[in-house]
Amino acid sequence: MKTSNKSGSTRTACLSFFLACSATAALAQSGSSEAIQIASTENRSAGILYKVPGMSDSLAGDAQSDAANHTTPSGNFFQRLGGYYKADWTGKLPSSSSPRRMLDAPLDSPPFPSSDWGYGGSPAIGVPDGNVYPLMTALGKQNSRTKIYGWIAASVNGSTSSKSNYPLSYDVYPNSVVLNQAVIYLERLPNTVQKEHFDWGYHLTAFFGNDYRFTTAKDYFSQQLLQKNRRYGFDPVLEYLDLYFPVKEGLNIRIGRFLSVPGIEAQLAPNNYNMSHSLLYTIDPFTDTGAIATLKLTKQWMVQLGISAGHDVAPWSDDAKPSAIACLNYSTKTNHDNFYACANGINDGKYAYNNLQHYDATWYHKFNAKWHMATEAWYMYQREVPNVAGNVENPVPTEIGANGAYCAPGQLTCTAPEYAVVNYVNREFNPHLFVGFRSDLLNDKKGQRTGIPGKYTENTLYATKYFGSTILVRPEIRFDHSWDRPGYNNGTARNQFFFGVDMIYKF
């Protein structure tokens, strides 16, 4: 559940980062490098850093090595790493376009987090990936299909609140400097551009920082937050296997822990338009563990069917229960409009840790080469939520980390619904800068998600500035208001002014 008292074990984090670093060493010592794969990247992954030069349209079929056209930088590890960043920051990195089998990409990335409209639970099928990362270049393995990369994200904020910024997220601590995320990815992407043969991929994540308070799933090291309420912690956010089959325009089956499928925003910092999250995103599901099949029927139509253990719980948790996922995705021929609707985590709906019945729809629209917008709305509920309004005798106890509801007098339990809508409008100025505006409404009718029932709104003006493709700075100014009663600063204020800026360094 996305609440403000989520937290992590440094010992566990260090172990995971040690394992990731061991994988780096193994890559460095490998005697052979696999051919670079022209495949699709997880639509919410870290974003394009550097496309391999010299890639021709003849590579649209099977993944082939571009090593013949790519000159490996000279020098030792540190010289190659420094050379990469110098070339990146001075605009001297070579670039190329890669062939794609799907509709034309609607956006430029950078400056936007992704060039394609997002969907979860799968790589972006039929979309090429020619990414080369600084660390892989320094290792001399820029042509390897197994890649290790990541980022560090830190922020500073000022707020009119003194106790808590919540339900603003993720920077819930007011007037402070925060290490939001230190992340390492280890992955192999399936080749989804070709339609001739089976392929596979995998993804492992080591995630440490303040933001684990909002990514934690019950019984995935959740004692850091639910029992000890640590400010910083570790979470293996994404751990999955991808199986790709050449069916129709492409079928991918993902097995493991993956991002909850619908939504504009994501946990991982580089994949969002700005540093803070909308009210809508703050309280909806984060990750699911299970299996989901994504089938591209045509270049315009896609369907998804899956089953999970429920939202934000491990399959071995006492709150796990079989939950259905079903989604439909459609793009117009121009790809200027995209519609994505999901019924997500559907089961009996009874109160449990984050057992949300989640119905979500997104609409992306491109006005022209510079302007686009993204809109999302959802309706969620849980049944038989314990009454915490203090108007009943012998109340039903709540679960740790799962709020109760403010039910009508005399009710032991009640159904707790909420709905939300968010809209982004973005304007690109150049490949290194865009500016946007977000408006957001949440109606937490029984207070089961925020702890204080009522309507909330936020309006945010933000910008993203890239330095090369490996450093981005994202300032924003935001105003929040709770309409029915004080909902900010631990329930003492109706209004909250917030200014923040974060910096993301990719490696």
RATAUR-V387600 format. One record per residue. RES is the residue in one letter. PHI is phi as a letter, one per 40 degrees, with the letter a starting at -180 (none if undefined). D_CENTER is the distance of its C-alpha to the mean C-alpha in Angstrom with 1 decimal. Layout:
RES | PHI | D_CENTER
RES | PHI | D_CENTER
This chain:
M | none | 15.7
K | c | 14.0
T | b | 17.1
S | c | 18.2
N | b | 20.0
K | c | 17.3
S | a | 18.4
G | a | 19.3
S | c | 21.9
T | c | 22.6
R | c | 24.7
T | c | 22.0
A | c | 19.6
C | c | 22.5
L | c | 23.3
S | c | 19.9
F | c | 20.0
F | c | 23.6
L | c | 22.7
A | c | 20.2
C | c | 23.0
S | c | 25.4
A | c | 23.5
T | d | 23.7
A | c | 27.5
A | c | 27.8
L | c | 26.4
A | c | 28.8
Q | c | 31.7
S | c | 31.1
G | c | 34.2
S | b | 32.5
S | b | 29.4
E | c | 27.9
A | c | 27.9
I | c | 24.8
Q | b | 23.1
I | c | 22.5
A | b | 19.5
S | c | 16.3
T | c | 13.1
E | d | 9.8
N | c | 8.9
R | b | 5.3
S | c | 7.2
A | c | 9.2
G | g | 11.3
I | c | 15.0
L | b | 17.3
Y | a | 20.7
K | c | 22.1
V | c | 25.0
P | c | 28.3
G | g | 30.9
M | c | 28.8
S | b | 31.0
D | c | 30.7
S | c | 32.6
L | c | 29.5
A | c | 28.1
G | c | 29.3
D | c | 28.8
A | c | 26.8
Q | b | 29.4
S | c | 29.7
D | b | 29.8
A | c | 31.4
A | c | 34.7
N | c | 33.4
H | b | 31.3
T | c | 33.2
T | c | 31.9
P | d | 32.2
S | c | 35.2
G | g | 35.7
N | c | 34.2
F | d | 30.6
F | c | 30.6
Q | c | 32.4
R | c | 30.0
L | c | 27.0
G | c | 28.8
G | c | 30.0
Y | c | 26.5
Y | c | 25.4
K | c | 28.8
A | c | 28.5
D | c | 25.0
W | c | 25.9
T | b | 29.2
G | g | 27.9
K | b | 29.8
L | c | 27.2
P | c | 28.2
S | a | 26.0
S | a | 26.5
S | c | 25.3
S | b | 24.4
P | c | 25.6
R | b | 23.4
R | b | 24.5
M | b | 22.6
L | c | 23.0
D | d | 23.0
A | c | 19.8
P | c | 19.7
L | b | 18.1
D | c | 18.7
S | b | 16.1
P | c | 16.8
P | c | 17.0
F | c | 14.1
P | c | 10.6
S | a | 11.6
S | c | 15.1
D | b | 14.5
W | c | 13.4
G | c | 10.1
Y | a | 10.4
G | b | 8.9
G | g | 11.1
S | a | 12.6
P | c | 13.0
A | c | 14.1
I | c | 17.7
G | g | 20.5
V | b | 18.6
P | c | 19.8
D | b | 18.3
G | b | 20.7
N | c | 18.6
V | b | 20.7
Y | b | 19.3
P | d | 21.6
L | c | 21.8
M | c | 22.7
T | c | 25.2
A | c | 26.8
L | c | 27.1
G | g | 28.8
K | b | 26.5
Q | c | 24.8
N | c | 26.0
S | c | 24.6
R | c | 22.3
T | c | 21.1
K | b | 19.0
I | b | 18.0
Y | a | 16.0
G | i | 13.7
W | a | 13.8
I | b | 15.0
A | b | 13.9
A | b | 16.6
S | a | 17.7
V | b | 20.8
N | a | 21.5
G | b | 24.7
S | a | 25.1
T | c | 28.0
S | c | 27.0
S | b | 28.3
K | b | 27.1
S | a | 23.5
N | c | 21.2
Y | c | 19.5
P | c | 18.3
L | c | 16.8
S | a | 13.7
Y | c | 12.7
D | c | 16.0
V | c | 18.3
Y | c | 21.1
P | c | 23.2
N | f | 25.1
S | a | 23.6
V | b | 22.1
V | b | 18.9
L | c | 17.3
N | c | 13.7
Q | a | 12.3
A | b | 14.3
V | b | 12.5
I | b | 14.3
Y | b | 13.3
L | b | 16.2
E | a | 16.0
R | b | 18.3
L | c | 17.3
P | c | 19.5
N | c | 21.7
T | b | 21.0
V | c | 23.1
Q | c | 26.3
K | b | 27.8
E | b | 30.5
H | a | 29.3
F | c | 26.9
D | a | 24.3
W | a | 21.7
G | a | 18.8
Y | a | 16.8
H | a | 13.9
L | b | 14.3
T | b | 12.4
A | b | 14.2
F | b | 12.3
F | b | 14.7
G | i | 15.0
N | c | 15.3
D | c | 11.7
Y | c | 12.4
R | c | 14.4
F | b | 11.5
T | b | 9.8
T | d | 13.3
A | b | 14.6
K | c | 18.3
D | g | 20.3
Y | b | 17.7
F | f | 19.5
S | c | 19.2
Q | c | 22.7
Q | d | 21.4
L | c | 20.1
L | c | 22.0
Q | b | 25.3
K | b | 25.3
N | f | 22.9
R | c | 22.2
R | c | 20.6
Y | b | 18.8
G | a | 17.7
F | b | 16.2
D | a | 13.7
P | c | 13.3
V | d | 9.7
L | b | 9.8
E | a | 13.4
Y | a | 14.6
L | b | 17.4
D | b | 17.4
L | b | 20.8
Y | b | 21.7
F | b | 24.9
P | c | 26.7
V | b | 27.2
K | f | 27.5
E | c | 25.0
G | h | 22.9
L | b | 21.8
N | b | 18.9
I | b | 18.9
R | b | 16.0
I | b | 17.3
G | h | 15.7
R | c | 12.7
F | b | 9.7
L | c | 6.7
S | d | 8.8
V | c | 9.8
P | c | 10.4
G | h | 8.9
I | c | 8.6
E | c | 5.8
A | a | 2.3
Q | c | 3.8
L | c | 4.5
A | d | 7.3
P | c | 8.5
N | c | 6.1
N | b | 7.4
Y | c | 11.1
N | a | 12.3
M | c | 12.3
S | c | 12.7
H | b | 10.9
S | c | 13.0
L | d | 15.2
L | d | 13.9
Y | c | 10.4
T | d | 11.9
I | b | 13.9
D | c | 12.4
P | c | 11.2
F | b | 8.2
T | b | 9.3
D | b | 12.5
T | b | 15.0
G | i | 17.3
A | b | 17.9
I | a | 16.9
A | b | 18.9
T | b | 17.9
L | b | 21.1
K | c | 21.7
L | c | 25.0
T | a | 25.7
K | c | 24.0
Q | b | 23.4
W | b | 22.8
M | a | 20.3
V | b | 20.4
Q | b | 18.3
L | b | 19.9
G | a | 18.8
I | b | 19.7
S | b | 18.0
A | c | 19.4
G | h | 17.9
H | c | 14.9
D | f | 13.9
V | b | 17.2
A | c | 18.5
P | d | 21.0
W | c | 23.8
S | c | 23.1
D | c | 25.9
D | c | 23.5
A | c | 22.3
K | a | 23.6
P | d | 23.3
S | b | 20.9
A | c | 20.7
I | b | 18.0
A | a | 19.3
C | b | 17.8
L | b | 19.6
N | b | 18.4
Y | b | 21.0
S | b | 21.4
T | c | 24.7
K | c | 26.7
T | c | 26.0
N | g | 22.2
H | c | 22.6
D | b | 21.4
N | b | 18.8
F | b | 18.7
Y | a | 16.3
A | b | 17.5
C | b | 16.7
A | b | 18.6
N | b | 16.2
G | g | 17.5
I | c | 21.1
N | a | 24.0
D | c | 26.8
G | g | 24.7
K | c | 26.7
Y | d | 25.6
A | a | 23.6
Y | c | 20.7
N | f | 17.9
N | c | 19.7
L | c | 18.5
Q | c | 19.9
H | b | 17.2
Y | b | 18.3
D | b | 15.9
A | a | 16.7
T | b | 15.2
W | b | 17.5
Y | b | 17.0
H | a | 20.3
K | b | 21.6
F | c | 24.8
N | a | 25.9
A | c | 25.0
K | b | 23.9
W | b | 22.6
H | a | 19.9
M | b | 18.3
A | b | 15.5
T | b | 16.4
E | b | 15.0
A | a | 17.1
W | a | 17.2
Y | b | 20.0
M | b | 19.6
Y | a | 22.4
Q | b | 23.8
R | b | 27.5
E | f | 30.1
V | c | 28.2
P | c | 30.7
N | c | 32.4
V | b | 32.0
A | c | 34.1
G | g | 37.1
N | b | 39.3
V | b | 40.0
E | c | 42.1
N | f | 40.7
P | c | 37.0
V | c | 34.6
P | c | 32.5
T | c | 28.8
E | c | 26.4
I | d | 25.0
G | g | 21.6
A | b | 22.1
N | c | 23.9
G | c | 27.0
A | b | 28.0
Y | c | 30.7
C | c | 32.9
A | c | 36.3
P | d | 39.3
G | g | 40.6
Q | c | 37.6
L | c | 36.4
T | a | 33.1
C | a | 31.6
T | c | 28.8
A | b | 26.0
P | b | 24.3
E | a | 22.0
Y | b | 20.7
A | a | 18.6
V | a | 18.1
V | b | 16.3
N | b | 17.3
Y | b | 16.3
V | b | 19.2
N | b | 18.7
R | b | 21.6
E | c | 21.6
F | c | 24.6
N | a | 24.4
P | c | 22.2
H | b | 21.4
L | a | 21.1
F | a | 19.7
V | b | 20.2
G | a | 18.8
F | b | 19.5
R | b | 17.5
S | b | 19.5
D | a | 18.5
L | b | 20.6
L | b | 20.2
N | b | 23.2
D | c | 23.0
K | c | 26.4
K | b | 27.3
G | g | 25.1
Q | c | 23.5
R | c | 19.9
T | c | 20.9
G | g | 24.3
I | b | 26.3
P | c | 26.9
G | h | 27.0
K | c | 25.4
Y | b | 23.0
T | b | 22.2
E | a | 20.5
N | b | 21.1
T | b | 19.4
L | b | 20.7
Y | a | 18.5
A | a | 18.8
T | b | 17.1
K | b | 19.7
Y | c | 19.4
F | b | 22.0
G | g | 22.3
S | b | 18.9
T | b | 18.2
I | b | 18.4
L | b | 16.9
V | b | 18.0
R | b | 16.6
P | c | 19.3
E | a | 19.3
I | b | 21.8
R | a | 21.1
F | b | 23.5
D | b | 22.9
H | a | 25.7
S | b | 26.4
W | c | 29.1
D | c | 30.9
R | a | 31.3
P | d | 30.0
G | b | 26.3
Y | b | 25.4
N | f | 26.6
N | f | 27.0
G | g | 28.7
T | b | 31.2
A | a | 30.1
R | c | 29.3
N | b | 28.0
Q | a | 25.6
F | c | 25.4
F | a | 22.7
F | b | 22.4
G | a | 19.8
V | a | 18.9
D | b | 16.5
M | b | 17.0
I | b | 14.7
Y | b | 16.9
K | c | 15.9
F | b | 18.1
